[in-house]
Amino acid sequence: MALAAVAASLAAPRLHRATPHYPWYLLGAAGATFLVGALLRPWSVERTGWQALLGDAFTIPGYLLMALSLAGLLLARGNLQRHAIIDGLIVCVGAGLAATLLLALPAASIDGRPPAVSILAGLYPLFDAVLILLLLSLAFTTTGRRPAYVLLLSGILLLLAGDLAYAVIGAAGHLTGGRILDVPFVLSCTAIGAAALHPSVAHLTRATPTPVQTWSVRRLLMIVPAMLVPFALIPLVAQQGDAERIVLTIGGTAMIALLVARAVAAVRDYAAAQVKSEHQATHDPLTGLPNRLMLAREISRLLSTVPPATTSFRAGGEPAVWVLFLDLDGFKLVNDSWGHEAGDHLLVEVARRLRDTVPEPAMVARVGGDEFVVAMVGSRQETVTLVERIMEQLSAPVQVSSAEVVITPSIGVVGTTAGMAPVPAVAAVTAEALMRDADTAMYRAKSDGRGRWTEFDASMHERVRERVEIELALRQALAHGQLHLAYQPIVELASGNLVGAEALIRWSHPLRGAISPAVFIPIAEDSGLIAAIGRWVLDETLRQVAAWRADELLGPDFWVSVNVSPASCATPRCRRRCPRRWSGGTCRRQASYWRSPSP
């Protein structure tokens, strides 16, 4: 069985790709030395002098090799935590104290055999306690308890049970016992071999970080018994000699020191977790820049430190709070062409350039997919200079995958200077208002062409309000029949015959009058209403053509063309939808054509 366990440990790295390999090779070497020690022990106990220690000479290195193996698994996880190590040390000290006072010292006091032999017989449980310390550290650094770990823990616990049995008979003056005492060792080899052969062995070195737990129930169930060991041993030591009292004093002092260190570690870990949680809540995980929440706090802080304009004009050199809203032109094309990984690389590079360009203490934040914001205090001239530097830096080529791309920013700028107030003068300037108006200016810059920047002015509010009102009115127009179609005749020049018509949408508002399609069609595309309008136009055209045919007003070859927005009909779903509309009317397919005009 021991040979099988050794073979399994050596085969585990290749069989299940358990990395790194050396912990399993060490575990196999430990099993081999245990096997040699077990074979030599019956012979060595009958000898004297150095020959009496020959079995221990192989067994003790086995414990060292197993400890190094478990330490290798622990180090491979790469997330050693102070509280996990201290918790394991507390259990180890408690177990070691009990093994020393109850087993090692009584065994050493037996006459008629070398003291070294007796002491080693009592210290084997202490060696097992060190192994359990390392296993507990593995348990405290992960949330998963996979079968390989459970089997490995079972194997070491069985090893501890066997060593305890031999330590008990050793304290009574015997070095060997019946075959029944060897059963735990056989079962231990079986469990360790099974652990090495189980597929989950590859996960033993993969850390799953655990949340900070000061004194969880599972930890207390392991720690509290170890903490009570010194108190439980006081009555025993009171009747013993000085050696026992010294050991208990040293063990108790170590336990108190570990408890203090554990409390300090718990406080530090909790504080670190709070800092990490705060950072995650206020920073973008991809670029590490502050997010919208932290940006709003910073702008509010800047507004409280810079007095608002109290005159009709703030001098150009007087400091004000400025917000720069950046959007990357063509970012969606990079994502669609090279994938999201390339897009993420581009965002990280843009963030780096912004950090290098924007001087301290101005804040650079990422507030959306490809949207960045700069908040600063300075004069208008300083802000304009910074905007031009940002335009220059971000327009430099970026290596994405196997190609170089050039991404230009569109920037909206707003400040708290008089005449630039994002809200009426009677209202307070807020962080939300500044970011909103910088966003408005950015969209104005983007509409004027890529790679531009625009400074916000109050008239932009009127355009935004106008746009919102037209969108709301357009929804009502679609619902209440305010839209209608005009048909532009199409005449064949050679014959002068009417051969077709083009359906043109028109909108007559009850208060505004006629509103041009050049005004409301872009708004419909941006708001998503264009799909519903397109369906209405198609249905109305088919209905009208069918009515003309019923009245015999059209020739058999007369046709009508319908303009369809690319925003609503660039997908296969729209192309499938149009043929279905033919099946519900009395109009032939050849009687109507639909096309998507150039955007």
Backbone torsions as a table, in degrees:
resi	resn	phi	psi	omega
1	MET	NA	-41.0	179.0
2	ALA	-64.7	-40.4	177.6
3	LEU	-63.4	-38.4	178.2
4	ALA	-64.0	-40.3	178.5
5	ALA	-64.5	-40.0	177.5
6	VAL	-62.4	-46.3	179.8
7	ALA	-62.4	-39.8	179.3
8	ALA	-64.9	-41.0	179.4
9	SER	-64.2	-38.0	179.7
10	LEU	-73.7	-28.4	-178.3
11	ALA	-86.6	-18.4	-174.3
12	ALA	-55.8	-44.4	-177.3
13	PRO	-60.2	-38.7	-178.3
14	ARG	-84.6	-33.5	-175.8
15	LEU	-68.9	-43.7	-175.9
16	HIS	-121.1	15.5	177.5
17	ARG	54.7	44.5	177.4
18	ALA	-78.3	121.5	179.7
19	THR	-122.5	147.5	-7.0
20	PRO	-72.3	168.0	-174.8
21	HIS	-80.5	-33.3	-168.3
22	TYR	-61.6	-32.8	178.2
23	PRO	-59.9	-34.9	-178.7
24	TRP	-76.9	-33.3	174.2
25	TYR	-66.2	-39.2	176.4
26	LEU	-64.6	-39.1	179.2
27	LEU	-65.0	-40.5	176.3
28	GLY	-63.9	-40.0	177.3
29	ALA	-64.6	-37.3	177.8
30	ALA	-62.4	-43.9	178.1
31	GLY	-61.6	-37.4	179.2
32	ALA	-66.0	-42.6	179.2
33	THR	-68.6	-35.8	175.6
34	PHE	-61.3	-41.5	-178.9
35	LEU	-63.8	-43.8	178.5
36	VAL	-64.6	-43.0	178.3
37	GLY	-61.5	-41.2	179.0
38	ALA	-65.3	-35.4	178.7
39	LEU	-71.6	-32.4	-178.3
40	LEU	-83.7	-21.6	-172.3
41	ARG	-60.0	-49.1	-179.1
42	PRO	-57.2	-33.4	179.3
43	TRP	-76.8	-39.5	-173.7
44	SER	-73.4	-28.8	-178.2
45	VAL	-68.4	-18.1	178.6
46	GLU	-89.4	-2.6	-177.0
47	ARG	-103.6	173.8	177.9
48	THR	-125.4	169.0	178.2
49	GLY	69.2	-143.6	-176.6
50	TRP	-69.3	-25.0	179.7
51	GLN	-65.4	-26.2	179.0
52	ALA	-68.2	-20.4	-178.6
53	LEU	-100.1	5.4	-174.7
54	LEU	-64.6	-40.7	178.0
55	GLY	-63.1	-42.5	178.5
56	ASP	-67.1	-28.2	-179.2
57	ALA	-63.0	-26.1	176.0
58	PHE	-94.5	-34.3	-175.4
59	THR	-70.5	-44.6	-177.9
60	ILE	-61.7	-44.9	173.6
61	PRO	-58.0	-29.2	176.4
62	GLY	-62.2	-41.5	176.1
63	TYR	-63.4	-40.5	179.1
64	LEU	-63.2	-44.6	179.4
65	LEU	-64.5	-38.9	178.3
66	MET	-67.1	-38.7	177.2
67	ALA	-63.3	-42.2	177.5
68	LEU	-64.6	-35.4	177.7
69	SER	-63.5	-48.2	179.1
70	LEU	-65.4	-37.8	177.2
71	ALA	-63.4	-37.1	176.9
72	GLY	-63.6	-40.9	176.3
73	LEU	-62.7	-38.9	-179.0
74	LEU	-68.5	-43.8	-179.7
75	LEU	-67.1	-31.0	-179.7
76	ALA	-65.0	-24.0	178.6
77	ARG	-71.8	-28.5	173.4
78	GLY	70.7	15.7	179.2
79	ASN	-135.4	50.9	178.4
80	LEU	-62.1	131.0	-178.0
81	GLN	-115.8	139.3	-176.9
82	ARG	-57.8	-47.9	-175.1
83	HIS	-65.7	-31.1	178.6
84	ALA	-67.6	-42.8	180.0
85	ILE	-67.1	-41.8	-178.9
86	ILE	-65.9	-40.2	177.6
87	ASP	-59.9	-43.0	177.2
88	GLY	-64.4	-37.9	178.5
89	LEU	-65.2	-37.3	178.4
90	ILE	-61.1	-46.4	178.7
91	VAL	-63.5	-40.3	-178.6
92	CYS	-64.9	-43.1	179.5
93	VAL	-63.9	-43.0	178.9
94	GLY	-62.3	-45.8	179.4
95	ALA	-66.3	-40.7	179.6
96	GLY	-65.3	-38.7	179.0
97	LEU	-63.8	-44.4	179.2
98	ALA	-65.7	-41.3	-179.3
99	ALA	-65.2	-38.1	-178.1
100	THR	-69.2	-48.3	-175.0
101	LEU	-76.0	-34.5	-175.0
102	LEU	-91.9	-24.8	-173.5
103	LEU	-123.7	-52.0	-172.6
104	ALA	-67.5	-50.9	-177.7
105	LEU	-66.0	-43.3	175.0
106	PRO	-61.2	-38.2	179.5
107	ALA	-67.4	-36.2	-179.3
108	ALA	-69.4	-22.6	-176.9
109	SER	-85.6	-1.8	-179.0
110	ILE	-76.0	133.5	-179.6
111	ASP	-84.9	158.7	172.1
112	GLY	93.3	3.8	175.7
113	ARG	-146.8	158.7	-178.1
114	PRO	-58.8	135.5	179.2
115	PRO	-58.1	-35.1	-178.2
116	ALA	-61.1	-40.6	179.7
117	VAL	-63.5	-44.2	-179.0
118	SER	-65.8	-42.4	-178.4
119	ILE	-65.1	-43.2	179.4
120	LEU	-62.8	-37.5	178.4
121	ALA	-61.1	-33.3	179.3
122	GLY	-86.6	-17.9	-176.1
123	LEU	-90.0	-10.5	179.4
124	TYR	-57.6	-40.2	175.1
125	PRO	-60.4	-30.9	177.2
126	LEU	-67.0	-37.8	176.0
127	PHE	-61.5	-41.3	177.7
128	ASP	-63.9	-35.2	178.9
129	ALA	-62.8	-36.2	176.9
130	VAL	-64.1	-41.3	178.0
131	LEU	-63.6	-40.4	178.1
132	ILE	-65.4	-35.0	175.7
133	LEU	-56.4	-46.5	-179.0
134	LEU	-68.0	-37.9	177.8
135	LEU	-66.5	-39.1	177.0
136	LEU	-64.2	-37.1	176.7
137	SER	-62.7	-38.2	174.1
138	LEU	-61.9	-41.0	-178.8
139	ALA	-67.9	-37.3	-176.2
140	PHE	-76.8	-9.7	-178.4
141	THR	-107.1	17.0	177.3
142	THR	-152.4	154.4	176.6
143	THR	-93.2	-13.1	-177.9
144	GLY	-98.8	144.1	175.2
145	ARG	-122.9	81.6	-175.4
146	ARG	-76.2	162.1	-176.3
147	PRO	-55.3	-38.3	-179.2
148	ALA	-61.5	-39.6	179.1
149	TYR	-67.5	-43.4	-179.8
150	VAL	-61.4	-42.5	179.2
151	LEU	-66.1	-39.8	179.1
152	LEU	-65.8	-42.1	177.2
153	LEU	-62.7	-41.7	179.1
154	SER	-62.2	-40.2	179.5
155	GLY	-62.3	-42.0	-179.4
156	ILE	-73.3	-35.1	175.9
157	LEU	-64.1	-38.4	175.8
158	LEU	-66.5	-36.5	175.5
159	LEU	-63.0	-40.4	177.2
160	LEU	-63.8	-41.6	180.0
161	ALA	-61.9	-43.2	178.3
162	GLY	-64.4	-42.4	179.3
163	ASP	-66.4	-36.0	177.2
164	LEU	-63.5	-41.2	179.6
165	ALA	-62.0	-44.7	179.1
166	TYR	-69.1	-33.2	177.9
167	ALA	-66.9	-37.0	179.7
168	VAL	-65.5	-45.5	179.2
169	ILE	-71.8	-25.6	176.7
170	GLY	-68.9	-37.4	176.9
171	ALA	-65.8	-23.2	177.9
172	ALA	-89.8	-1.0	175.2
173	GLY	105.2	5.9	-178.9
174	HIS	-111.6	143.8	179.2
175	LEU	-105.6	-18.6	177.5
176	THR	-131.5	157.8	179.1
177	GLY	-136.9	-163.9	-179.5
178	GLY	-75.9	173.1	-179.9
179	ARG	-63.3	-23.5	-179.8
180	ILE	-60.1	-29.3	-179.7
181	LEU	-71.9	-14.8	179.6
182	ASP	-89.6	-8.5	-179.0
183	VAL	-60.7	-44.7	178.7
184	PRO	-58.0	-35.3	-179.8
185	PHE	-69.1	-38.2	177.6
186	VAL	-64.1	-45.7	178.8
187	LEU	-65.0	-34.9	177.9
188	SER	-62.2	-44.9	177.4
189	CYS	-60.5	-40.4	179.7
190	THR	-62.3	-46.4	-178.2
191	ALA	-65.7	-42.4	-179.3
192	ILE	-66.7	-40.5	176.4
193	GLY	-63.5	-40.6	177.4
194	ALA	-64.7	-37.3	177.6
195	ALA	-62.2	-41.8	-179.6
196	ALA	-67.4	-30.6	-177.2
197	LEU	-88.6	-13.6	-177.3
198	HIS	-75.3	139.8	-178.2
199	PRO	-58.7	-27.7	-178.3
200	SER	-72.9	0.6	179.2
201	VAL	-62.7	-27.7	-179.8
202	ALA	-67.0	-19.2	-177.8
203	HIS	-88.5	-5.8	-178.1
204	LEU	-64.2	-25.9	-179.6
205	THR	-99.3	4.8	179.9
206	ARG	-99.4	116.1	-175.9
207	ALA	-79.6	138.2	169.4
208	THR	-119.6	98.1	-172.3
209	PRO	-55.4	135.8	178.8
210	THR	-96.5	148.1	174.5
211	PRO	-66.5	156.7	-179.1
212	VAL	-66.4	122.6	179.9
213	GLN	-125.5	114.3	-177.1
214	THR	-67.5	-59.2	178.7
215	TRP	-144.1	76.6	179.3
216	SER	-73.1	165.9	-177.2
217	VAL	-62.4	-43.7	-178.6
218	ARG	-63.3	-40.0	179.2
219	ARG	-66.4	-42.9	-178.3
220	LEU	-63.2	-35.9	179.5
221	LEU	-63.5	-25.7	178.3
222	MET	-94.5	-31.8	-172.8
223	ILE	-85.2	-42.3	-173.9
224	VAL	-59.1	-46.8	177.7
225	PRO	-57.6	-38.8	178.3
226	ALA	-66.6	-35.6	179.3
227	MET	-68.1	-28.7	-177.9
228	LEU	-83.4	-10.9	-177.6
229	VAL	-56.7	-49.8	-179.4
230	PRO	-57.7	-38.8	-179.6
231	PHE	-69.9	-37.7	-179.9
232	ALA	-67.9	-26.7	-177.0
233	LEU	-89.9	-6.5	-178.7
234	ILE	-59.8	-46.3	178.8
235	PRO	-60.1	-36.4	179.9
236	LEU	-67.3	-44.7	-176.9
237	VAL	-68.4	-28.7	-178.2
238	ALA	-60.8	-24.2	-179.2
239	GLN	-102.6	5.6	-177.4
240	GLN	-106.2	-171.8	-176.7
241	GLY	-90.5	-168.2	-175.9
242	ASP	-67.7	-33.9	-177.8
243	ALA	-60.0	-44.3	179.6
244	GLU	-64.8	-40.3	179.7
245	ARG	-64.3	-40.4	179.8
246	ILE	-63.8	-45.2	179.8
247	VAL	-61.4	-42.9	-179.8
248	LEU	-65.5	-39.5	179.2
249	THR	-63.7	-44.7	179.4
250	ILE	-63.5	-44.5	179.8
251	GLY	-64.4	-42.1	178.9
252	GLY	-64.6	-40.9	178.4
253	THR	-63.5	-42.7	178.1
254	ALA	-62.0	-39.6	179.7
255	MET	-63.9	-43.6	178.8
256	ILE	-63.0	-43.7	179.3
257	ALA	-60.8	-41.1	179.3
258	LEU	-66.7	-37.8	178.6
259	LEU	-64.8	-41.4	177.1
260	VAL	-63.4	-45.3	178.7
261	ALA	-62.5	-36.0	179.1
262	ARG	-65.8	-41.6	178.5
263	ALA	-64.1	-43.3	178.6
264	VAL	-63.3	-43.0	179.5
265	ALA	-62.7	-38.9	179.6
266	ALA	-63.1	-43.0	179.2
267	VAL	-64.1	-44.2	-179.7
268	ARG	-64.8	-42.6	-180.0
269	ASP	-65.1	-38.8	178.3
270	TYR	-64.9	-42.7	178.0
271	ALA	-63.7	-41.7	178.8
272	ALA	-64.1	-38.7	178.7
273	ALA	-65.9	-37.7	177.4
274	GLN	-63.8	-44.2	179.2
275	VAL	-63.1	-42.8	179.5
276	LYS	-64.6	-42.1	179.1
277	SER	-63.8	-41.8	178.2
278	GLU	-63.4	-41.2	179.8
279	HIS	-65.0	-42.1	179.5
280	GLN	-65.1	-33.1	-178.8
281	ALA	-76.2	-20.3	-174.0
282	THR	-118.7	6.2	-178.3
283	HIS	-133.6	151.5	177.2
284	ASP	-77.3	127.5	-175.2
285	PRO	-68.3	-26.2	-177.0
286	LEU	-79.7	-50.6	-173.9
287	THR	-98.6	-15.2	-176.2
288	GLY	77.4	3.0	179.1
289	LEU	-79.3	157.3	172.5
290	PRO	-57.3	149.5	178.2
291	ASN	-98.1	-170.6	-175.4
292	ARG	-61.7	-37.2	-178.8
293	LEU	-61.9	-49.8	-179.1
294	MET	-68.4	-34.2	178.0
295	LEU	-63.0	-43.6	179.1
296	ALA	-61.5	-39.1	177.4
297	ARG	-63.6	-42.3	-178.1
298	GLU	-67.0	-42.1	178.5
299	ILE	-64.1	-40.4	177.1
300	SER	-61.9	-39.2	177.9
301	ARG	-64.9	-41.8	179.2
302	LEU	-64.9	-38.9	178.9
303	LEU	-63.5	-31.8	179.8
304	SER	-77.5	-18.6	-178.8
305	THR	-96.6	-23.2	-179.3
306	VAL	-104.5	120.1	-178.9
307	PRO	-65.9	141.7	179.5
308	PRO	-69.6	161.8	178.4
309	ALA	-68.2	130.8	-178.8
310	THR	-111.8	-5.6	177.9
311	THR	-111.7	174.9	-178.9
312	SER	-72.8	-11.5	179.4
313	PHE	-152.4	131.9	176.2
314	ARG	-99.1	131.3	-178.3
315	ALA	-58.7	148.3	-175.9
316	GLY	-61.7	-27.0	-178.7
317	GLY	-91.3	-1.6	-178.5
318	GLU	-80.7	138.7	-175.2
319	PRO	-69.6	147.5	176.5
320	ALA	-147.7	166.5	175.5
321	VAL	-87.6	126.9	-178.4
322	TRP	-120.9	140.5	176.8
323	VAL	-124.8	126.4	178.8
324	LEU	-112.7	120.1	-178.6
325	PHE	-106.5	118.8	-175.9
326	LEU	-111.4	137.1	173.0
327	ASP	-130.5	135.9	-176.0
328	LEU	-86.7	121.4	177.4
329	ASP	-75.3	130.1	175.9
330	GLY	83.3	9.0	-178.9
331	PHE	-65.1	-38.9	-179.9
332	LYS	-61.3	-35.4	179.1
333	LEU	-64.4	-39.0	177.5
334	VAL	-63.9	-44.4	178.6
335	ASN	-60.8	-45.0	-177.1
336	ASP	-71.1	-30.7	-174.8
337	SER	-85.8	-42.8	-174.2
338	TRP	-114.4	-4.8	176.8
339	GLY	98.0	168.6	-175.2
340	HIS	-68.7	-29.0	178.5
341	GLU	-63.4	-41.4	175.9
342	ALA	-65.5	-38.4	177.3
343	GLY	-63.3	-40.7	177.5
344	ASP	-63.8	-41.5	177.7
345	HIS	-59.9	-40.7	179.1
346	LEU	-64.5	-42.4	179.6
347	LEU	-63.9	-40.6	178.2
348	VAL	-63.4	-40.2	179.3
349	GLU	-67.1	-40.7	176.9
350	VAL	-62.5	-42.8	178.2
351	ALA	-61.0	-41.7	178.8
352	ARG	-62.8	-44.2	-179.8
353	ARG	-64.7	-39.0	178.1
354	LEU	-64.4	-42.7	178.4
355	ARG	-61.5	-37.9	-179.5
356	ASP	-74.0	-25.5	-175.0
357	THR	-91.2	-41.1	-175.4
358	VAL	-80.4	124.7	-177.4
359	PRO	-76.5	155.9	172.6
360	GLU	-69.5	149.1	3.2
361	PRO	-97.8	23.0	178.9
362	ALA	-60.9	148.1	-178.0
363	MET	-103.0	136.2	172.7
364	VAL	-111.3	128.2	-176.8
365	ALA	-133.1	153.7	171.6
366	ARG	-108.8	123.2	-173.4
367	VAL	-115.4	-2.2	-179.7
368	GLY	-164.6	-168.2	-177.7
369	GLY	-53.9	-61.4	178.0
370	ASP	-124.0	33.0	-177.3
371	GLU	-114.8	130.5	179.1
372	PHE	-127.3	153.2	-179.5
373	VAL	-134.1	138.4	173.8
374	VAL	-115.5	129.1	177.1
375	ALA	-117.7	130.6	-175.1
376	MET	-154.0	166.3	172.6
377	VAL	-117.6	129.4	179.8
378	GLY	177.1	-178.9	177.9
379	SER	-81.9	168.8	179.2
380	ARG	-63.9	-40.2	-179.2
381	GLN	-64.4	-40.0	176.6
382	GLU	-62.9	-38.0	179.8
383	THR	-67.5	-44.1	178.9
384	VAL	-61.6	-41.7	178.6
385	THR	-61.5	-42.6	179.1
386	LEU	-65.1	-40.9	179.2
387	VAL	-60.1	-43.1	-179.5
388	GLU	-66.3	-38.1	176.4
389	ARG	-64.5	-41.1	178.0
390	ILE	-63.0	-43.5	178.5
391	MET	-58.6	-41.4	-178.7
392	GLU	-68.1	-45.1	-176.8
393	GLN	-68.2	-42.2	-177.0
394	LEU	-76.2	-17.0	179.6
395	SER	-84.2	-5.0	177.2
396	ALA	-70.2	148.4	-178.2
397	PRO	-60.4	148.8	177.1
398	VAL	-124.4	133.0	178.0
399	GLN	-79.3	114.9	179.2
400	VAL	-124.0	118.1	-176.1
401	SER	55.2	-119.9	-177.4
402	SER	-104.4	14.1	-176.5
403	ALA	-134.0	159.6	173.6
404	GLU	-101.2	129.9	178.8
405	VAL	-120.6	152.6	177.8
406	VAL	-117.2	117.4	179.7
407	ILE	-112.6	122.5	178.1
408	THR	-102.5	145.5	178.3
409	PRO	-95.5	148.8	165.2
410	SER	-105.5	128.4	-170.4
411	ILE	-125.3	131.1	170.7
412	GLY	-107.1	135.2	-174.2
413	VAL	-122.9	134.5	175.9
414	VAL	-143.1	144.8	178.5
415	GLY	-136.5	172.9	-177.8
416	THR	-94.0	17.5	178.4
417	THR	-70.4	154.0	178.8
418	ALA	-62.2	145.3	-175.2
419	GLY	80.3	-9.5	178.9
420	MET	-118.5	6.4	-174.9
421	ALA	-57.5	130.5	-177.6
422	PRO	-72.8	-12.8	177.0
423	VAL	-134.7	165.3	178.5
424	PRO	-54.4	156.0	-173.8
425	ALA	-61.1	-24.4	-178.2
426	VAL	-79.5	-12.5	-177.7
427	ALA	-100.1	160.1	-179.7
428	ALA	-83.5	143.3	175.5
429	VAL	-80.2	126.7	-178.2
430	THR	-120.7	165.1	177.9
431	ALA	-62.6	-41.7	-179.6
432	GLU	-62.7	-40.3	-180.0
433	ALA	-66.2	-40.9	179.2
434	LEU	-64.2	-45.8	179.5
435	MET	-65.4	-37.2	178.5
436	ARG	-63.1	-44.2	-176.7
437	ASP	-75.9	-30.9	172.4
438	ALA	-65.0	-38.3	176.2
439	ASP	-62.6	-42.6	177.8
440	THR	-60.5	-44.0	179.0
441	ALA	-65.4	-35.4	179.1
442	MET	-63.7	-43.9	179.3
443	TYR	-65.7	-32.5	175.2
444	ARG	-66.0	-41.7	177.2
445	ALA	-62.7	-41.0	-179.4
446	LYS	-66.4	-36.0	179.2
447	SER	-70.0	-25.2	178.2
448	ASP	-80.1	-11.8	-178.4
449	GLY	133.3	154.9	-176.6
450	ARG	-71.2	155.6	175.9
451	GLY	69.2	36.7	-179.7
452	ARG	-125.5	164.7	172.1
453	TRP	-133.1	146.8	-176.5
454	THR	-135.3	139.8	177.5
455	GLU	-93.6	134.8	-176.4
456	PHE	-69.8	142.2	168.8
457	ASP	-137.8	164.7	-171.7
458	ALA	-63.0	-25.6	-178.6
459	SER	-65.4	-22.2	178.7
460	MET	-64.8	-30.1	176.9
461	HIS	-62.0	-38.0	-179.7
462	GLU	-65.8	-39.8	178.7
463	ARG	-66.5	-38.5	178.1
464	VAL	-66.0	-43.9	179.0
465	ARG	-62.7	-39.9	178.8
466	GLU	-62.7	-41.1	-179.3
467	ARG	-64.8	-43.4	179.6
468	VAL	-63.4	-41.7	-179.6
469	GLU	-65.5	-38.9	179.2
470	ILE	-67.0	-38.7	178.6
471	GLU	-62.1	-45.3	179.1
472	LEU	-64.3	-41.6	179.6
473	ALA	-67.0	-33.1	179.6
474	LEU	-67.4	-36.8	176.2
475	ARG	-62.1	-42.3	178.6
476	GLN	-67.8	-37.2	179.9
477	ALA	-62.8	-40.1	179.6
478	LEU	-67.1	-34.6	-178.0
479	ALA	-80.5	-28.5	-173.5
480	HIS	-110.7	15.1	172.4
481	GLY	72.3	31.6	178.2
482	GLN	-84.4	-9.8	178.4
483	LEU	-90.4	147.3	174.6
484	HIS	-148.0	167.0	-179.0
485	LEU	-110.0	138.0	170.3
486	ALA	-110.2	142.9	-174.8
487	TYR	-113.3	113.5	178.6
488	GLN	-83.6	116.7	-178.2
489	PRO	-64.3	147.7	176.3
490	ILE	-122.0	117.4	-172.7
491	VAL	-112.7	137.6	174.8
492	GLU	-79.0	118.6	-172.4
493	LEU	-64.1	-36.4	-175.5
494	ALA	-65.7	-41.1	-175.8
495	SER	-105.3	-18.5	-175.8
496	GLY	77.2	10.2	-178.8
497	ASN	-84.6	147.8	174.8
498	LEU	-79.7	115.2	-175.7
499	VAL	-110.2	-15.9	-178.3
500	GLY	-174.3	-172.3	179.3
501	ALA	-153.9	159.7	176.1
502	GLU	-115.1	125.5	-179.2
503	ALA	-80.6	124.8	-178.7
504	LEU	-123.0	127.4	-178.3
505	ILE	-80.2	141.6	178.4
506	ARG	-135.6	151.7	-178.7
507	TRP	-132.3	120.8	175.7
508	SER	-110.2	104.9	-179.8
509	HIS	-82.0	138.5	-176.6
510	PRO	-62.9	-26.0	-179.1
511	LEU	-109.8	-41.3	-177.5
512	ARG	-82.6	-18.8	-175.7
513	GLY	83.8	-152.4	-177.9
514	ALA	-71.5	129.5	178.1
515	ILE	-113.4	127.9	-174.1
516	SER	-67.5	142.7	173.7
517	PRO	-59.7	-28.1	178.0
518	ALA	-63.7	-20.0	178.8
519	VAL	-91.2	-48.5	-170.9
520	PHE	-91.0	-21.2	179.2
521	ILE	-65.5	-47.1	176.4
522	PRO	-58.9	-36.5	178.2
523	ILE	-67.5	-39.1	178.0
524	ALA	-64.3	-37.5	178.7
525	GLU	-66.7	-42.2	-179.4
526	ASP	-69.9	-33.7	-175.6
527	SER	-88.9	-8.6	-179.2
528	GLY	89.2	0.3	179.3
529	LEU	-75.3	-14.0	-173.3
530	ILE	-63.5	-30.9	179.5
531	ALA	-65.1	-45.4	179.2
532	ALA	-65.9	-39.3	178.5
533	ILE	-65.0	-40.7	178.9
534	GLY	-61.9	-41.1	177.9
535	ARG	-63.9	-40.0	179.6
536	TRP	-64.9	-41.3	-179.8
537	VAL	-62.5	-44.8	179.8
538	LEU	-62.8	-45.9	-179.6
539	ASP	-63.0	-43.4	-178.1
540	GLU	-67.2	-37.6	178.7
541	THR	-64.3	-46.2	179.5
542	LEU	-63.5	-38.3	178.8
543	ARG	-64.2	-42.8	-178.0
544	GLN	-68.2	-42.2	178.7
545	VAL	-63.3	-40.7	178.2
546	ALA	-63.0	-39.3	179.4
547	ALA	-66.3	-41.4	178.1
548	TRP	-63.7	-39.0	179.6
549	ARG	-67.8	-37.5	178.9
550	ALA	-63.1	-32.9	178.8
551	ASP	-88.3	5.0	178.2
552	GLU	56.7	40.8	178.6
553	LEU	-93.6	-10.7	-174.9
554	LEU	-120.5	151.9	174.0
555	GLY	-80.3	168.5	-176.5
556	PRO	-67.2	-21.5	-177.2
557	ASP	-101.9	7.3	-179.4
558	PHE	-69.1	138.7	-178.7
559	TRP	-136.9	160.6	179.3
560	VAL	-129.9	132.5	176.9
561	SER	-100.8	143.4	-178.6
562	VAL	-125.9	127.3	175.4
563	ASN	-83.3	128.5	-178.7
564	VAL	-120.3	131.9	-177.7
565	SER	-66.7	138.5	175.3
566	PRO	-59.6	-28.5	-178.5
567	ALA	-67.0	-25.0	-177.0
568	SER	-107.4	-14.0	-174.2
569	CYS	-133.0	30.6	175.8
570	ALA	-94.6	9.7	-176.1
571	THR	-117.8	154.0	177.2
572	PRO	-58.8	-28.3	-178.5
573	ARG	-61.0	-41.2	179.5
574	CYS	-67.9	-38.7	-178.9
575	ARG	-66.3	-30.7	176.4
576	ARG	-76.9	-28.2	-174.5
577	ARG	-72.4	-35.6	-176.0
578	CYS	-63.7	-45.5	177.2
579	PRO	-59.5	-32.6	179.6
580	ARG	-65.3	-30.1	-178.9
581	ARG	-71.5	-26.2	176.3
582	TRP	-65.7	-36.1	-172.6
583	SER	-68.5	-16.5	-177.6
584	GLY	-96.2	1.7	-176.5
585	GLY	-122.4	-172.8	-179.3
586	THR	-111.8	23.0	-175.3
587	CYS	-109.6	135.5	178.4
588	ARG	-71.4	153.6	179.9
589	ARG	-59.4	-37.1	-175.9
590	GLN	-69.0	-9.6	-175.3
591	ALA	-83.5	-5.5	-177.7
592	SER	-146.1	143.7	177.0
593	TYR	-126.3	146.0	176.2
594	TRP	-130.9	142.6	-177.3
595	ARG	-143.3	157.2	179.4
596	SER	-104.9	113.8	-179.0
597	PRO	-67.6	158.5	178.0
598	SER	-63.7	134.1	-178.7
599	PRO	-70.3	NA	NA
